[in-house]
Amino acid sequence: MERNRRKTRSGIVVSDKMDKTIVVSTEEHVRHSLYGKAVKRTKKFKVHDENNECGIGDRVRIMETKPISKDKRWRLVEIIEKAK
């Protein structure tokens, strides 16, 4: 897999209590297959944050990477917006 073909997501930090790890919640809107109604789906990712620079409420961009621990497979790319 080429380095520039990795998946990227953006989401909001919902937890920063772990050392060098944040939990990022992403949201997507999909149409229900039968009824056609727009449904909101959320998914949480554990993300590697090397410098512990993120806080709860920050909007961040994350990128897929090799497994870092049991359930960490994403890393922090940038902080788009700091929480107010």
Rosetta blueprint (number, residue, H / E / L):
1 M L
2 E L
3 R H
4 N H
5 R H
6 R L
7 K L
8 T E
9 R E
10 S E
11 G E
12 I E
13 V E
14 V E
15 S E
16 D L
17 K L
18 M L
19 D L
20 K L
21 T E
22 I E
23 V E
24 V E
25 S E
26 T E
27 E E
28 E E
29 H E
30 V E
31 R E
32 H L
33 S L
34 L L
35 Y L
36 G L
37 K L
38 A E
39 V E
40 K E
41 R E
42 T E
43 K E
44 K E
45 F E
46 K E
47 V E
48 H E
49 D L
50 E L
51 N L
52 N L
53 E L
54 C L
55 G L
56 I L
57 G L
58 D L
59 R E
60 V E
61 R E
62 I E
63 M E
64 E E
65 T L
66 K L
67 P L
68 I L
69 S L
70 K L
71 D L
72 K E
73 R E
74 W E
75 R E
76 L E
77 V E
78 E E
79 I E
80 I E
81 E E
82 K L
83 A L
84 K L
